[in-house]
Amino acid sequence: QVQLVESGGGLVQPGGSLRLSCAASGSFFRFNSLGWYRQAPGKERELVAHISSGGIRNYTDFVKGRFTISRDNAKNTVSLQMNSLKPEDTAVYYCSQGISSRGTYYPNYWGQGTQVTVSS
């Protein structure tokens, strides 16, 4: 059974930074792709970034140049470094584990989420 637990969320001012982490348990971590999603109030969940088992990264245009996804297979973790945060980045952020095929990410497991609030 795969379990994912996010941490690192909180309240930051516009222009600030946060680093989210996700610890995974279960088998076959290093063989899977990993992704970060977010969901703001009144909006549907959207994919933010994902990284393949080989370390290939993909980002949505909304966060490209500001966010960085990375993984550490030895520690079974995936992180999301968020810089130059904007109020519209406010959302619950979820990590996930799945597969990638032809640049498309397919999630199979989800964490419980961590709240990120960007406000002055």
C-alpha positions as CSV (number, residue, x, y, z in Angstrom):
1,Q,0.0,0.0,0.0
2,V,1.3,3.5,-1.0
3,Q,1.0,6.4,1.5
4,L,2.0,10.0,0.7
5,V,2.3,12.7,3.4
6,E,2.9,16.4,2.6
7,S,4.5,19.0,4.8
8,G,5.8,22.6,4.5
9,G,2.7,24.5,3.9
10,G,1.9,27.8,5.6
11,L,1.3,31.5,5.4
12,V,3.7,33.7,3.4
13,Q,3.7,37.2,2.0
14,P,3.6,37.9,-1.8
15,G,7.0,37.5,-3.3
16,G,8.1,35.0,-0.6
17,S,9.1,31.4,-0.8
18,L,8.1,28.0,0.5
19,R,9.4,24.5,0.1
20,L,6.9,21.6,0.2
21,S,8.0,18.1,0.8
22,C,6.2,14.7,0.4
23,A,7.4,11.5,2.1
24,A,6.3,8.3,0.5
25,S,6.0,4.7,1.8
26,G,5.4,1.5,0.0
27,S,7.0,-0.4,-2.8
28,F,8.5,0.7,-6.2
29,F,8.9,4.4,-5.4
30,R,11.9,4.9,-7.7
31,F,10.1,3.3,-10.7
32,N,7.2,5.8,-10.6
33,S,6.6,9.3,-11.7
34,L,5.6,11.9,-9.1
35,G,3.4,15.0,-9.4
36,W,2.2,18.0,-7.5
37,Y,-1.4,19.3,-7.9
38,R,-3.2,22.2,-6.3
39,Q,-6.9,23.1,-5.7
40,A,-8.1,26.6,-4.8
41,P,-11.5,27.4,-3.3
42,G,-14.2,27.1,-6.0
43,K,-11.8,25.7,-8.6
44,E,-11.0,22.2,-9.8
45,R,-7.8,20.5,-9.0
46,E,-5.0,21.3,-11.5
47,L,-1.6,19.7,-12.2
48,V,1.3,22.0,-11.2
49,A,4.4,19.9,-12.1
50,H,5.5,16.3,-12.5
51,I,8.8,14.4,-12.7
52,S,9.5,11.0,-14.3
53,S,11.4,8.1,-12.8
54,G,14.3,9.3,-15.0
55,G,14.2,12.9,-13.7
56,I,12.4,14.6,-16.6
57,R,10.5,17.6,-15.3
58,N,7.3,19.3,-16.7
59,Y,5.5,22.4,-15.5
60,T,2.4,24.3,-16.2
61,D,2.9,27.7,-17.8
62,F,1.4,29.4,-14.6
63,V,4.4,28.3,-12.5
64,K,7.2,27.8,-15.0
65,G,10.3,29.8,-13.9
66,R,9.1,30.1,-10.3
67,F,8.6,26.6,-9.1
68,T,11.0,23.6,-9.1
69,I,10.1,20.0,-8.6
70,S,12.7,17.5,-7.5
71,R,13.0,13.9,-6.1
72,D,15.3,12.0,-3.9
73,N,14.9,8.3,-4.4
74,A,17.3,7.4,-1.6
75,K,14.9,9.2,0.9
76,N,11.7,8.4,-0.9
77,T,10.7,12.1,-1.1
78,V,9.5,14.6,-3.7
79,S,9.7,18.3,-3.1
80,L,8.3,21.5,-4.7
81,Q,10.4,24.7,-4.2
82,M,8.1,27.7,-4.7
83,N,9.6,31.2,-5.3
84,S,8.1,34.6,-6.1
85,L,4.7,33.5,-4.7
86,K,1.6,35.3,-5.7
87,P,-1.9,35.5,-4.0
88,E,-3.3,33.4,-6.9
89,D,-1.0,30.5,-5.8
90,T,-3.1,30.1,-2.6
91,A,-4.5,26.6,-2.6
92,V,-4.3,23.2,-1.0
93,Y,-1.3,21.4,-2.6
94,Y,-1.3,17.6,-3.1
95,C,1.5,15.3,-4.0
96,S,0.8,12.1,-6.0
97,Q,2.5,9.0,-7.4
98,G,1.7,7.6,-10.8
99,I,3.1,7.1,-14.3
100,S,4.2,9.2,-17.3
101,S,3.6,8.4,-20.9
102,R,4.6,10.6,-23.8
103,G,4.8,13.6,-21.5
104,T,1.4,13.0,-19.9
105,Y,1.1,12.3,-16.2
106,Y,-1.4,9.8,-14.8
107,P,-1.8,9.8,-10.9
108,N,-2.6,6.7,-9.0
109,Y,-2.1,7.6,-5.4
110,W,-2.7,10.9,-3.5
111,G,-1.6,12.6,-0.3
112,Q,-4.0,14.4,2.1
113,G,-2.8,17.9,1.0
114,T,-1.1,20.9,2.7
115,Q,-2.5,24.5,2.8
116,V,-0.5,27.3,1.1
117,T,-1.8,30.8,1.7
118,V,-0.1,33.9,0.1
119,S,-1.3,37.1,1.6
120,S,0.0,40.3,3.1
